[in-house]
C-alpha cells in the first residue's frame, strides 16, 4: 500500500465517525424540532377546537330559539322535541368548551359568564315552551322581557368576543408554527447536506480502499488458483498414468499366472520328492497373482469411474472404520461422537471402500469445521426411508454452511479451506449417485451443518437385481 492509500485508509474511519456523529446530531435536532412542531401544531389544533365549539354553541342557541318560536306559533310537538334536544346539546357544548379552555383562566372566566347568560336565556325559553300557545299572552310577556334584558344580544356579543380572541391566538400561533417549521427545515437541511457530503467522501475513500484490497485478494486468489490447477493437472496425469500402468501390468500378470499354472502341471507330472511343497507354493503364487489382477482391475474401474462390485456390508461397521481413520486429527480437540444406526437398516449393498470414503470425507469436514468451536459434537443417524431406502444423517456443531458456496458446494473445486482442493464432496456425490441414492446439505436445526444421503437397503437392492435378471 502506497503512502496516499495509507492516508486515505487512515482518514476514512475518522470521516465515517464524524458522519455518524453528524447523523446523530441531525436525529437529535429533528427530534427536538418535531417536538416543537408537535407542540405548535397542538396549540393550533386547540384553537381550532375552541372555534368549532363556539360556532357549535352559536348554532345551538339559534336553533333553540327557532324551535321555541315554531312551537309557540304552531303548537306542533316536533318543535318542542327539537328544542329539548338542542337545549341538551347546548349544555354539552358548553361543558366541552369549558374543559377545552381550562388552561386559560381568562377564557375560563369569560366562558363561565357566557354559561350564566345562556342559562338565563334557556330558562326564559323553557318557560315559554311550558306556557305554549294555550297561554300565549303570558309567553309573549316573557319574550318582551327578554328583549328588554337583551339576553340574546349579550350572548351573541360574548360569543363574538371569544371568537375574536381565539382568531387572534390562531393567527399568532400559525405564524409561530410557520417560523419554527422554516427554521427546523433550514437547520436540518444544512446538517443533512454536511452529513451527506462527509458520507460521500468517506464512501469514496472506503470504496477506493476496498478496490485496492479486492485487487490484492484477486492477485492472491489467482496465484492460489494457478497452484490448484497445477495440482489438479498433476492428479489428472497420475490418474492417466495409473490407468495406463494397470493396462500394461495386466498382460505380464496374466503371463505370470499362465507360467505358474504350467509349472504346476510340470511338477505334478514329475517324480520330484518335494513336488507337494512346490505345488502348494505355486498355488499360493497363482492366488496372489490373481489377487493383484483384481486390485488392478478395481483401480482401472475407479479411475474410469465405472461400476464396481457391490457386496452386502454392515453400515455401522463402515461408519466405525471411517471414524477410526478420521479420529487421528481429533487428538488435540476431542469430539463427542454419537453413532445411532438402527439394526433394521444395518445391511446395505454397497462398494465398501467407496462408501467408507464418503463417510471419511463428511467426518473429516465436520472435524475441521468444529476445531475452533467450544462444543464439538458429531452425530451419525441411520433410519429407514421411503421406497426401500436408508437415510443417513451426519450432523456437526460447527459454524454452519458458508452462504457463499452453499448452492455450489457439490461442484468440483469448490472449497473454503486454503489447502483444500474442493473435490471431496463432488466425489462423495458421484459415489452416492452411483449407488442409486442422493446427497444434500442443509443448516442443522440447533446450529451447525447437516448432510443427508440415501442408500438402498440390501434386501430391496437384491430384489431389484433379481427382478431385472428375471425380465
C-alpha positions in Angstrom: 0.0 0.0 0.0 1.5 3.4 -1.0 1.5 6.5 1.2 -1.5 8.0 -0.4 -3.6 4.8 0.0 -2.4 4.6 3.6 -3.5 8.2 4.2 -6.9 7.5 2.7 -7.4 4.4 4.7 -6.5 6.3 7.9 -8.8 9.3 7.1 -11.8 7.2 6.1 -12.7 5.9 9.5 -12.4 9.4 11.0 -14.8 10.7 8.3 -17.2 7.8 8.9 -17.1 8.6 12.7 -17.7 12.3 12.0 -20.6 11.4 9.6 -22.1 9.1 12.2 -21.9 11.8 14.8 -23.5 14.3 12.4 -26.3 11.9 11.7 -26.8 11.5 15.5 -26.9 15.3 15.9 -29.4 15.5 13.0 -31.5 12.9 14.6 -31.5 14.9 17.8 -32.2 18.1 16.1 -35.0 16.5 14.1 -36.5 15.1 17.3 -36.4 18.4 19.1 -37.8 20.3 16.1 -40.5 17.6 15.7 -41.4 18.0 19.4 -41.6 21.8 19.0 -43.7 21.4 15.8 -45.9 19.0 17.5 -46.5 21.4 20.4 -47.1 24.3 18.0 -49.5 22.2 15.9 -51.3 21.1 19.1 -51.9 24.7 20.0 -53.2 25.5 16.6 -55.4 22.4 16.8 -56.5 23.6 20.2 -57.5 27.0 18.9 -59.4 25.4 16.0 -61.3 23.1 18.5 -62.3 26.2 20.6 -63.5 28.0 17.5 -65.5 24.9 16.5 -67.1 24.7 19.9 -68.0 28.4 19.8 -69.5 28.0 16.4 -71.5 25.0 17.6 -72.8 27.0 20.6 -73.9 29.8 18.3 -75.7 27.3 16.1 -77.3 25.6 19.1 -78.6 28.9 20.6 -80.1 29.9 17.2 -81.8 26.6 16.7 -83.2 26.5 20.2 -84.7 30.0 19.7 -86.1 29.0 16.3 -87.8 25.9 17.6 -89.2 27.9 20.6 -90.9 30.3 18.2 -92.1 27.5 15.9 -93.7 25.7 18.8 -95.2 28.9 20.2 -96.7 29.8 16.8 -97.9 26.3 15.7 -98.2 24.2 18.8 -96.5 21.3 16.9 -94.8 18.9 19.3 -91.9 18.2 16.9 -90.7 21.8 17.5 -90.8 21.2 21.3 -88.9 17.9 21.0 -86.2 19.5 18.8 -85.9 22.4 21.3 -85.3 19.8 24.1 -82.5 18.1 22.1 -80.9 21.4 21.2 -81.0 22.6 24.9 -79.3 19.4 26.0 -76.8 19.7 23.1 -76.1 23.3 24.2 -75.3 22.2 27.7 -72.9 19.5 26.4 -71.2 22.0 24.1 -70.7 24.5 27.0 -69.1 21.7 29.1 -66.8 20.8 26.3 -65.8 24.4 25.7 -65.1 24.9 29.4 -62.8 21.8 29.5 -61.0 22.9 26.4 -60.2 26.4 27.8 -59.4 25.2 31.3 -55.7 26.0 30.7 -56.5 29.7 30.2 -58.0 31.3 33.4 -59.2 34.4 31.5 -61.0 32.4 28.9 -62.5 30.1 31.5 -63.9 33.2 33.4 -65.5 34.5 30.1 -67.0 31.1 29.4 -68.5 31.0 32.9 -70.1 34.4 32.2 -71.3 33.0 28.9 -72.8 30.0 30.6 -74.7 32.2 33.0 -76.2 34.3 30.2 -77.2 31.1 28.2 -78.7 29.6 31.4 -80.8 32.7 31.9 -81.8 32.6 28.2 -82.7 28.9 28.2 -84.7 29.4 31.4 -86.8 32.0 29.5 -87.1 29.7 26.5 -88.1 26.8 28.7 -90.8 28.9 30.4 -92.2 30.0 27.1 -92.3 26.3 25.9 -94.1 25.3 29.1 -96.8 28.0 28.6 -97.2 27.1 24.9 -99.9 28.5 22.6 -102.6 28.0 25.2 -101.1 30.7 27.3 -99.9 32.9 24.5 -100.2 36.2 26.3 -98.0 35.2 29.2 -95.5 33.7 26.8 -95.4 37.0 24.8 -94.8 38.9 28.0 -91.7 36.7 28.7 -90.4 37.4 25.2 -90.9 41.1 25.7 -89.0 40.9 28.9 -86.2 39.0 27.1 -85.9 41.8 24.5 -85.7 44.3 27.4 -83.0 42.3 29.1 -81.2 41.9 25.8 -80.0 38.4 26.8 -79.8 37.3 23.1 -77.6 40.2 22.2 -75.4 39.7 25.2 -74.9 36.0 24.4 -74.1 36.9 20.8 -71.6 39.6 22.0 -69.9 37.2 24.4 -69.6 34.5 21.7 -68.3 37.1 19.2 -65.7 38.3 21.7 -64.5 34.7 22.4 -64.3 34.1 18.6 -62.3 37.3 18.0 -59.8 36.4 20.8 -59.4 32.8 19.5 -58.9 34.0 16.0 -56.1 36.3 17.1 -54.5 33.5 19.0 -54.8 31.3 15.9 -53.1 33.9 13.7 -50.3 34.3 16.3 -49.8 30.5 16.7 -49.9 29.9 12.9 -47.2 32.5 12.4 -45.1 30.9 15.1 -45.7 27.5 13.7 -44.6 28.6 10.2 -41.4 30.3 11.6 -40.5 27.2 13.6 -41.1 24.9 10.6 -38.9 27.1 8.4 -36.1 27.2 11.0 -36.3 23.5 11.5 -36.2 22.8 7.8 -33.2 25.1 7.3 -31.2 23.7 10.2 -32.0 20.1 9.2 -31.1 20.8 5.5 -27.7 22.3 6.4 -26.8 19.5 8.8 -28.1 16.9 6.2 -26.0 18.4 3.4 -22.9 18.4 5.6 -23.5 14.8 6.6 -24.2 13.7 3.1 -21.0 15.4 1.9 -19.0 13.7 4.6 -20.6 10.4 3.9 -19.9 10.7 0.2 -16.2 11.5 0.8 -15.9 8.7 3.3 -17.7 6.3 1.0 -15.3 7.2 -1.8 -12.3 6.6 0.3 -13.6 3.4 1.6 -14.5 2.2 -1.8 -11.0 3.0 -3.0 -9.6 1.1 -0.1 -11.8 -1.9 -0.8 -10.9 -1.8 -4.5 -7.2 -2.0 -3.5 -8.0 -4.8 -1.1 -10.1 -6.6 -3.8 -7.2 -6.3 -6.2 -4.8 -7.7 -3.7 -7.2 -10.5 -2.9 -7.7 -11.2 -6.6 -4.0 -11.5 -7.1 -3.7 -13.8 -4.2 -6.6 -15.9 -5.4 -5.2 -16.1 -8.9 -1.9 -17.4 -7.5 -3.8 -19.9 -5.4 -5.9 -21.0 -8.4 -2.8 -21.4 -10.5 -1.3 -23.6 -7.8 -4.5 -25.5 -7.6 -4.7 -26.0 -11.3 -1.2 -27.3 -11.3 -2.1 -29.7 -8.5 -5.2 -30.9 -10.4 -3.2 -31.3 -13.6 -0.7 -33.5 -11.6 -3.6 -35.6 -10.2 -5.1 -36.0 -13.7 -1.7 -37.1 -15.0 -1.4 -39.5 -12.1 -4.9 -40.9 -13.0 -3.9 -41.4 -16.6 -0.7 -43.0 -15.6 -2.5 -45.3 -13.2 -4.9 -46.4 -15.9 -2.1 -46.9 -18.3 0.0 -48.8 -15.7 -2.9 -51.0 -14.8 -3.5 -51.8 -18.5 0.2 -52.6 -19.1 0.5 -54.7 -15.9 -2.5 -56.9 -16.8 -0.6 -58.7 -19.6 2.5 -59.6 -17.7 0.4 -60.7 -14.7 -1.7 -62.9 -17.0 1.5 -64.4 -18.4 2.8 -65.0 -14.9 -0.4 -66.8 -14.0 -0.1 -69.0 -17.1 3.6 -69.8 -16.3 2.7 -70.7 -12.7 -0.1 -73.0 -13.8 2.2 -74.6 -16.4 4.9 -75.1 -13.8 2.3 -76.7 -11.5 1.4 -79.2 -14.2 5.0 -80.0 -14.8 5.6 -80.5 -11.1 2.6 -82.8 -10.9 3.9 -84.9 -13.8 7.4 -85.2 -12.4 8.6 -87.6 -9.7 10.3 -84.9 -7.7 10.4 -85.7 -4.0 9.2 -82.2 -2.9 6.6 -81.8 -5.6 3.8 -81.4 -3.0 5.5 -78.5 -1.3 6.5 -77.0 -4.6 2.9 -77.4 -5.9 1.5 -75.6 -2.8 3.9 -72.8 -3.2 3.0 -72.4 -6.9 -0.8 -72.4 -5.9 -0.2 -69.6 -3.5 1.8 -67.7 -6.1 -1.1 -68.1 -8.6 -3.6 -66.9 -6.0 -1.6 -63.8 -5.2 -1.2 -63.1 -9.0 -4.9 -63.3 -9.4 -5.5 -61.0 -6.4 -3.0 -58.5 -7.9 -5.0 -58.6 -11.1 -8.3 -57.9 -9.3 -6.7 -55.0 -7.4 -5.5 -53.5 -10.7 -8.9 -54.1 -12.2 -10.5 -52.2 -9.3 -8.0 -49.4 -9.9 -9.0 -49.1 -13.5 -12.6 -49.0 -12.6 -12.1 -46.3 -10.0 -10.0 -44.1 -12.3 -12.6 -44.6 -15.1 -15.5 -44.1 -12.6 -17.1 -47.3 -13.9 -19.2 -49.8 -12.0 -17.6 -51.6 -9.0 -18.5 -54.9 -7.3 -21.1 -54.4 -4.6 -21.4 -56.6 -1.6 -23.7 -56.8 1.4 -21.9 -54.9 4.2 -22.7 -53.5 7.7 -23.4 -49.8 7.6 -22.4 -49.4 11.2 -19.1 -51.2 10.6 -18.3 -48.9 7.6 -19.1 -45.8 9.7 -17.0 -47.1 12.6 -14.0 -47.7 10.3 -14.3 -44.2 8.8 -14.5 -42.7 12.4 -11.3 -44.7 13.3 -9.5 -43.3 10.3 -10.6 -39.7 10.9 -10.1 -39.7 14.6 -6.4 -39.2 14.1 -7.0 -35.4 13.6 -9.1 -35.1 16.8 -6.5 -36.0 19.4 -5.8 -32.3 20.3 -9.5 -31.4 20.2 -11.7 -34.3 21.2 -15.2 -34.6 19.6 -18.2 -36.1 21.2 -19.4 -38.7 18.7 -22.8 -40.4 18.7 -23.4 -43.3 16.2 -27.1 -44.3 16.1 -27.8 -46.7 13.2 -30.8 -48.9 13.7 -30.2 -52.6 13.4 -33.0 -52.9 10.9 -31.2 -50.8 8.4 -27.6 -52.0 9.0 -27.4 -54.2 5.9 -26.6 -52.4 2.7 -25.5 -53.4 -0.8 -22.5 -51.2 -1.5 -18.9 -50.9 -2.5 -17.4 -50.9 0.9 -14.3 -48.9 0.0 -16.3 -46.2 -1.8 -18.9 -45.7 0.9 -16.1 -45.6 3.5 -14.6 -42.8 1.5 -18.0 -40.9 1.6 -18.1 -41.2 5.4 -14.5 -40.2 5.7 -15.0 -37.0 3.7 -18.0 -35.9 5.7 -16.5 -36.8 9.0 -13.2 -35.0 8.3 -15.1 -31.9 7.1 -17.1 -31.9 10.3 -14.0 -32.3 12.5 -12.2 -29.4 10.7 -15.3 -27.2 10.9 -15.7 -27.8 14.7 -12.0 -27.4 15.5 -12.4 -23.8 16.9 -15.8 -24.5 18.5 -16.1 -24.7 22.3 -18.6 -27.6 22.0 -17.7 -30.3 19.4 -20.4 -32.8 18.7 -20.9 -35.2 15.8 -24.0 -37.3 15.3 -24.4 -40.1 12.7 -28.0 -41.4 12.4 -29.3 -44.1 10.2 -33.0 -44.9 9.7 -35.4 -46.3 7.2 -36.8 -44.0 4.4 -39.4 -44.5 1.7 -39.0 -46.7 -1.4 -36.7 -49.2 0.3 -34.0 -46.6 1.0 -31.9 -45.9 4.1 -31.3 -42.3 5.1 -28.1 -41.4 6.8 -27.7 -38.0 8.5 -24.4 -36.6 9.6 -24.7 -33.6 11.8 -22.0 -31.4 13.4 -22.0 -28.4 15.8 -19.7 -26.3 13.7 -20.3 -22.7 12.4 -22.7 -23.8 9.7 -22.8 -23.5 6.0 -20.9 -20.8 4.2 -23.7 -18.9 2.3 -21.1 -18.0 -0.5 -20.8 -21.7 -1.5 -24.0 -23.2 -0.2 -25.6 -23.6 -3.6 -22.5 -25.0 -5.3 -20.7 -26.9 -2.6 -21.0 -30.2 -4.5 -19.4 -28.8 -7.6 -15.7 -29.7 -8.2 -13.0 -27.4 -6.9 -15.4 -25.6 -4.5 -13.8 -25.1 -1.1 -13.4 -22.6 1.8 -10.2 -24.2 3.0 -7.0 -22.6 1.7 -5.3 -26.1 1.5 -8.3 -27.9 0.1 -8.9 -29.0 -3.5 -12.7 -28.9 -3.2 -13.3 -32.3 -4.8 -14.2 -34.4 -1.7 -17.9 -33.6 -1.7 -18.0 -33.9 -5.5 -16.6 -37.4 -5.3 -19.0 -38.2 -2.5 -21.9 -37.1 -4.6 -20.7 -39.2 -7.5 -20.4 -42.3 -5.3 -23.8 -41.9 -3.7 -25.5 -41.3 -7.0 -23.7 -44.4 -8.4 -25.3 -46.4 -5.6 -28.8 -45.1 -6.5 -29.1 -42.5 -3.8 -28.8 -38.7 -3.3 -27.0 -36.4 -1.0 -27.7 -32.8 0.1 -26.6 -30.3 2.8 -28.7 -28.0 4.9 -28.4 -26.0 8.1 -28.8 -28.1 11.3 -31.8 -27.0 13.5 -29.6 -26.4 16.5 -26.7 -24.8 14.6 -24.0 -26.4 12.5 -24.3 -28.4 9.3 -26.4 -31.4 8.4 -25.5 -33.8 5.5 -28.3 -36.2 4.4 -27.8 -39.0 2.0 -29.7 -42.1 1.0 -28.7 -45.7 0.1 -30.7 -48.7 -1.0 -31.3 -51.4 1.7 -29.6 -54.7 0.9 -32.9 -56.7 0.6 -34.5 -54.1 -1.6 -31.5 -53.8 -3.8 -31.2 -57.6 -4.2 -34.9 -57.9 -5.1 -34.5 -55.3 -7.8 -31.4 -57.1 -9.2 -33.3 -60.4 -9.2 -36.4 -58.8 -10.9 -34.2 -57.2 -13.6 -32.5 -60.6 -14.1 -35.8 -62.4 -14.5 -37.0 -59.9 -17.0 
